[in-house]
Amino acid sequence: MRDTRRTRVILGVLLVAALTMITIDHRGGDDSPLRGLRGLGATVFGPVEHASAAIVRPIGNSFDAITDAPGQRRRAERLARQNQRLREQLRSAQLDKDHAEQLRRLLGTAGMGGYEIAAARVISAGHGYEDTVTIDIGSRSGIKPDMTVMNAQGLVGRVTRVGPATATVLLATDQTSSVGARLEASKEIGVLQGRGRHGRGADESPLRFQLLNAAAPIKVGQRIVTFGSQGQRPYVPGVPIGVVERVEQGTGGLTRTAHVRPFVRYSALDVVAVVVAPPKTDPRDSVLPPKPEPTPTPTPTPSRTPRPSGSPSPGASPDGETEARPSGERSPSPQSSTGE
């Protein structure tokens, strides 16, 4: 008990002394009588403070890093999700812009031909030997088999199978595809057949066209449109198909086959349309795109024949200058130049 009381007394005295010294030092400011004692304390205890700080600071930082790690991870994950959403929004905006432009061109093409259409998007392509694609509309949208399918550039194919929400389209390039077609600005008709993705060279056209009249004229650069089927199914008339690239003579000269470059890029189909109602009248060639203007051929400039050096040109004086004569005056003849 006495030790405890003595300890308390000593602590009280020390506390009172410390408070007294702090008060005197504070009031004295720079002229404080305890300034030397303060400098001595800084000299003695300063290195100890630096050493303890060097030891304690890394431990404190590590502790803070450990305690803040879950929050930092959550912030990083939140930022990553925000960045991903922004990228998806940008990609979606670009896709929407592209789709809107394709749809605008498609509506323009359908309007020129008078076709009533139902727009769709290609959602998958066939992986077998058939050239087919699947679109995202079906019987719920009024789609039926044997309807014409087109895009802004021209003929895509025809509907073969229909489900409630999807439909299968047989492309015009398929080997089993056969389309009645007509030459531009002509009454000559023929049959357009697909070559398929298999069994043809990379440099060969995917479409071939044969006229019913083997003697009818056909030349490179002529364009082809659909002739139209009976009852307007499976093909409506006037849909652009492609351009004649090459004409080859058949054996014996009885038939000629035209290789056709299609307007449609069948490997990059996206926005298409199913023709749900045919035009009231045959649009003929009105849906075809404008022909590109031919490049003008430069006219060669005629070259002048050089004259021998030193020989003056007719009507020129010996010193090379042209003589000026009054209008109507004739040049003197050799006889008159001798004098009379």
DRENPAVO-704814 format. One record per residue (C-alpha): x, y, z; residue number from 1. Coordinates in nm, 2 decimals, always signed. Layout:
REM residues N
u_v_w_pos
X_Y_Z_NUM;
...
***
This chain:
REM residues 340
u_v_w_pos
+0.00_+0.00_+0.00_1;
+0.29_+0.24_+0.09_2;
+0.46_+0.17_-0.24_3;
+0.15_+0.24_-0.42_4;
+0.10_+0.57_-0.24_5;
+0.46_+0.67_-0.29_6;
+0.43_+0.59_-0.66_7;
+0.12_+0.80_-0.69_8;
+0.28_+1.09_-0.51_9;
+0.59_+1.07_-0.74_10;
+0.37_+1.06_-1.05_11;
+0.17_+1.36_-0.93_12;
+0.48_+1.56_-0.86_13;
+0.62_+1.48_-1.20_14;
+0.29_+1.57_-1.37_15;
+0.28_+1.90_-1.19_16;
+0.64_+1.97_-1.28_17;
+0.58_+1.88_-1.64_18;
+0.27_+2.11_-1.66_19;
+0.46_+2.39_-1.50_20;
+0.75_+2.36_-1.75_21;
+0.52_+2.34_-2.04_22;
+0.34_+2.66_-1.92_23;
+0.66_+2.85_-1.86_24;
+0.80_+2.74_-2.20_25;
+0.48_+2.83_-2.39_26;
+0.46_+3.18_-2.23_27;
+0.83_+3.25_-2.28_28;
+0.83_+3.18_-2.65_29;
+1.17_+3.22_-2.81_30;
+1.30_+3.38_-2.48_31;
+1.19_+3.09_-2.27_32;
+1.44_+3.00_-2.00_33;
+1.38_+2.63_-2.09_34;
+1.49_+2.67_-2.45_35;
+1.82_+2.49_-2.38_36;
+1.64_+2.20_-2.21_37;
+1.41_+2.18_-2.51_38;
+1.71_+2.16_-2.75_39;
+1.87_+1.89_-2.53_40;
+1.56_+1.68_-2.54_41;
+1.54_+1.71_-2.92_42;
+1.91_+1.61_-2.95_43;
+1.86_+1.31_-2.72_44;
+1.52_+1.18_-2.83_45;
+1.53_+1.29_-3.20_46;
+1.73_+0.98_-3.33_47;
+1.51_+0.76_-3.12_48;
+1.20_+0.90_-3.29_49;
+1.35_+0.86_-3.64_50;
+1.45_+0.50_-3.57_51;
+1.11_+0.41_-3.43_52;
+0.94_+0.58_-3.73_53;
+1.15_+0.39_-3.97_54;
+1.05_+0.06_-3.80_55;
+0.68_+0.14_-3.74_56;
+0.60_+0.32_-4.08_57;
+0.64_+0.01_-4.31_58;
+0.44_-0.20_-4.06_59;
+0.17_+0.07_-4.06_60;
+0.17_+0.09_-4.44_61;
+0.15_-0.29_-4.48_62;
-0.14_-0.29_-4.23_63;
-0.32_-0.02_-4.42_64;
-0.26_-0.20_-4.75_65;
-0.40_-0.52_-4.60_66;
-0.70_-0.35_-4.45_67;
-0.77_-0.14_-4.77_68;
-0.70_-0.43_-5.02_69;
-1.07_-0.55_-5.04_70;
-1.18_-0.19_-5.11_71;
-0.92_-0.14_-5.37_72;
-1.01_-0.46_-5.54_73;
-1.38_-0.37_-5.54_74;
-1.30_-0.03_-5.69_75;
-1.08_-0.19_-5.97_76;
-1.36_-0.44_-6.05_77;
-1.61_-0.16_-6.06_78;
-1.40_+0.04_-6.30_79;
-1.34_-0.26_-6.52_80;
-1.72_-0.32_-6.54_81;
-1.78_+0.04_-6.62_82;
-1.51_+0.03_-6.90_83;
-1.67_-0.29_-7.04_84;
-2.01_-0.13_-7.04_85;
-1.88_+0.18_-7.22_86;
-1.71_-0.04_-7.49_87;
-2.03_-0.24_-7.54_88;
-2.23_+0.09_-7.57_89;
-1.99_+0.22_-7.83_90;
-1.99_-0.10_-8.02_91;
-2.37_-0.12_-8.01_92;
-2.40_+0.24_-8.12_93;
-2.18_+0.17_-8.42_94;
-2.37_-0.14_-8.51_95;
-2.70_+0.04_-8.48_96;
-2.57_+0.31_-8.71_97;
-2.46_+0.05_-8.97_98;
-2.79_-0.13_-8.94_99;
-2.98_+0.19_-8.98_100;
-2.79_+0.28_-9.29_101;
-2.84_-0.07_-9.44_102;
-3.21_-0.05_-9.36_103;
-3.24_+0.29_-9.52_104;
-3.08_+0.17_-9.85_105;
-3.30_-0.14_-9.84_106;
-3.62_+0.06_-9.80_107;
-3.51_+0.28_-10.09_108;
-3.45_-0.02_-10.32_109;
-3.79_-0.18_-10.22_110;
-3.96_+0.16_-10.28_111;
-3.82_+0.19_-10.63_112;
-3.95_-0.16_-10.72_113;
-4.29_-0.13_-10.53_114;
-4.21_-0.43_-10.31_115;
-4.38_-0.47_-9.98_116;
-4.12_-0.61_-9.75_117;
-4.05_-0.74_-9.40_118;
-3.70_-0.65_-9.28_119;
-3.49_-0.92_-9.11_120;
-3.13_-0.99_-9.00_121;
-2.92_-1.28_-9.08_122;
-2.84_-1.47_-8.76_123;
-2.65_-1.77_-8.89_124;
-2.51_-1.93_-9.21_125;
-2.54_-2.29_-9.32_126;
-2.23_-2.51_-9.26_127;
-2.31_-2.79_-9.50_128;
-2.30_-2.82_-9.87_129;
-2.61_-2.60_-9.91_130;
-2.57_-2.23_-9.95_131;
-2.83_-2.12_-9.68_132;
-2.87_-1.86_-9.41_133;
-3.11_-1.82_-9.12_134;
-3.30_-1.50_-9.06_135;
-3.47_-1.38_-8.74_136;
-3.83_-1.36_-8.86_137;
-4.08_-1.64_-8.93_138;
-4.44_-1.74_-8.96_139;
-4.54_-1.50_-8.68_140;
-4.43_-1.22_-8.91_141;
-4.62_-1.36_-9.21_142;
-4.33_-1.53_-9.37_143;
-4.41_-1.83_-9.59_144;
-4.20_-2.07_-9.81_145;
-4.12_-1.96_-10.16_146;
-4.10_-1.59_-10.09_147;
-3.82_-1.38_-10.25_148;
-3.54_-1.25_-10.02_149;
-3.34_-0.94_-10.12_150;
-3.12_-0.68_-9.97_151;
-3.03_-0.32_-10.08_152;
-2.80_-0.45_-10.36_153;
-3.03_-0.72_-10.51_154;
-3.14_-1.08_-10.51_155;
-3.04_-1.29_-10.20_156;
-3.25_-1.60_-10.26_157;
-3.58_-1.76_-10.15_158;
-3.74_-1.89_-9.83_159;
-3.74_-2.27_-9.81_160;
-3.83_-2.35_-9.45_161;
-4.02_-2.14_-9.19_162;
-4.04_-2.16_-8.82_163;
-4.24_-1.95_-8.58_164;
-3.95_-1.70_-8.52_165;
-3.69_-1.79_-8.79_166;
-3.67_-1.89_-9.15_167;
-3.42_-2.06_-9.38_168;
-3.31_-1.89_-9.70_169;
-3.16_-2.08_-10.00_170;
-2.91_-1.84_-10.16_171;
-2.91_-1.78_-10.53_172;
-2.56_-1.92_-10.54_173;
-2.66_-2.27_-10.43_174;
-2.61_-2.54_-10.69_175;
-2.98_-2.64_-10.67_176;
-3.09_-2.28_-10.72_177;
-3.25_-2.19_-11.06_178;
-3.39_-1.84_-11.13_179;
-3.57_-1.70_-11.43_180;
-3.38_-1.39_-11.54_181;
-3.38_-1.13_-11.81_182;
-3.11_-0.91_-11.97_183;
-3.13_-0.54_-11.91_184;
-3.31_-0.34_-12.18_185;
-3.40_-0.66_-12.36_186;
-3.68_-0.91_-12.38_187;
-3.43_-1.19_-12.39_188;
-3.48_-1.43_-12.10_189;
-3.29_-1.72_-11.97_190;
-3.20_-1.93_-11.66_191;
-2.96_-1.83_-11.39_192;
-2.80_-2.11_-11.19_193;
-2.58_-2.11_-10.89_194;
-2.24_-2.26_-10.88_195;
-2.22_-2.32_-10.50_196;
-1.93_-2.26_-10.27_197;
-1.78_-2.60_-10.35_198;
-1.66_-2.73_-10.68_199;
-1.55_-2.40_-10.84_200;
-1.23_-2.20_-10.85_201;
-1.18_-1.89_-10.64_202;
-1.16_-1.68_-10.96_203;
-1.49_-1.82_-11.11_204;
-1.82_-1.64_-11.09_205;
-2.08_-1.79_-10.84_206;
-2.36_-1.75_-11.10_207;
-2.41_-1.86_-11.46_208;
-2.67_-1.74_-11.71_209;
-2.80_-1.92_-12.02_210;
-3.03_-1.75_-12.27_211;
-3.32_-1.95_-12.40_212;
-3.25_-1.81_-12.75_213;
-2.89_-1.92_-12.83_214;
-2.87_-1.67_-13.11_215;
-2.97_-1.37_-12.90_216;
-2.70_-1.11_-12.85_217;
-2.53_-1.09_-12.51_218;
-2.21_-0.90_-12.42_219;
-1.99_-0.82_-12.13_220;
-2.12_-0.54_-11.91_221;
-2.49_-0.62_-11.96_222;
-2.69_-0.64_-11.63_223;
-2.95_-0.90_-11.53_224;
-3.27_-0.88_-11.33_225;
-3.52_-1.14_-11.22_226;
-3.79_-1.22_-11.48_227;
-4.05_-1.32_-11.22_228;
-4.22_-1.65_-11.15_229;
-4.57_-1.75_-11.23_230;
-4.78_-1.62_-10.94_231;
-4.48_-1.41_-10.83_232;
-4.34_-1.70_-10.63_233;
-4.08_-1.78_-10.56_234;
-3.93_-1.48_-10.74_235;
-4.08_-1.14_-10.80_236;
-3.97_-0.95_-11.12_237;
-3.72_-0.67_-11.15_238;
-3.48_-0.76_-10.86_239;
-3.12_-0.68_-10.97_240;
-2.89_-0.99_-10.99_241;
-2.56_-0.90_-11.14_242;
-2.34_-0.81_-11.43_243;
-2.21_-1.03_-11.72_244;
-1.84_-1.07_-11.68_245;
-1.75_-1.32_-11.95_246;
-1.93_-1.51_-12.22_247;
-1.82_-1.85_-12.33_248;
-1.93_-2.04_-12.64_249;
-2.07_-2.39_-12.59_250;
-1.97_-2.70_-12.78_251;
-2.10_-2.68_-13.13_252;
-2.20_-2.32_-13.10_253;
-2.55_-2.41_-12.99_254;
-2.54_-2.25_-12.64_255;
-2.36_-1.97_-12.48_256;
-2.30_-1.93_-12.10_257;
-2.25_-1.60_-11.93_258;
-2.05_-1.58_-11.61_259;
-2.22_-1.33_-11.38_260;
-2.08_-1.12_-11.10_261;
-2.36_-1.07_-10.85_262;
-2.44_-0.74_-10.69_263;
-2.48_-0.90_-10.35_264;
-2.19_-1.00_-10.14_265;
-2.32_-1.34_-10.02_266;
-2.04_-1.38_-9.77_267;
-2.13_-1.06_-9.58_268;
-2.51_-1.07_-9.55_269;
-2.66_-0.88_-9.26_270;
-2.98_-0.68_-9.31_271;
-3.22_-0.84_-9.56_272;
-3.59_-0.83_-9.65_273;
-3.85_-1.08_-9.74_274;
-4.09_-0.96_-10.01_275;
-4.43_-1.04_-9.86_276;
-4.63_-0.88_-10.14_277;
-4.52_-0.84_-10.51_278;
-4.53_-0.51_-10.70_279;
-4.85_-0.42_-10.88_280;
-4.66_-0.38_-11.21_281;
-4.33_-0.51_-11.33_282;
-4.06_-0.26_-11.24_283;
-3.85_-0.37_-11.53_284;
-3.50_-0.21_-11.50_285;
-3.60_+0.07_-11.26_286;
-3.44_-0.09_-10.96_287;
-3.10_-0.14_-11.12_288;
-2.83_+0.11_-10.99_289;
-2.72_+0.38_-11.22_290;
-2.45_+0.27_-11.46_291;
-2.10_+0.41_-11.39_292;
-2.00_+0.67_-11.64_293;
-1.72_+0.56_-11.87_294;
-1.38_+0.71_-11.82_295;
-1.30_+0.95_-12.11_296;
-1.02_+0.84_-12.34_297;
-0.76_+1.11_-12.38_298;
-0.72_+1.24_-12.74_299;
-0.36_+1.22_-12.86_300;
-0.20_+1.56_-12.96_301;
-0.07_+1.56_-13.32_302;
+0.31_+1.61_-13.34_303;
+0.47_+1.86_-13.58_304;
+0.73_+1.74_-13.83_305;
+1.06_+1.91_-13.74_306;
+1.22_+2.11_-14.02_307;
+1.59_+2.10_-14.11_308;
+1.80_+2.35_-13.93_309;
+1.85_+2.68_-14.12_310;
+1.57_+2.64_-14.37_311;
+1.31_+2.91_-14.32_312;
+0.94_+2.82_-14.31_313;
+0.72_+2.94_-14.60_314;
+0.64_+3.31_-14.57_315;
+0.94_+3.37_-14.35_316;
+1.23_+3.60_-14.42_317;
+1.59_+3.47_-14.43_318;
+1.65_+3.59_-14.08_319;
+1.35_+3.38_-13.96_320;
+1.09_+3.66_-13.92_321;
+0.76_+3.62_-14.11_322;
+0.70_+3.89_-14.38_323;
+0.38_+4.09_-14.35_324;
+0.20_+4.13_-14.68_325;
-0.11_+4.32_-14.75_326;
-0.42_+4.11_-14.78_327;
-0.47_+3.98_-15.14_328;
-0.11_+4.05_-15.25_329;
+0.05_+3.76_-15.42_330;
+0.41_+3.65_-15.37_331;
+0.64_+3.75_-15.66_332;
+0.70_+3.47_-15.91_333;
+1.05_+3.36_-16.01_334;
+1.01_+3.53_-16.35_335;
+0.91_+3.87_-16.20_336;
+1.19_+3.86_-15.95_337;
+1.44_+3.90_-16.24_338;
+1.29_+4.22_-16.36_339;
+1.17_+4.33_-16.70_340;
***
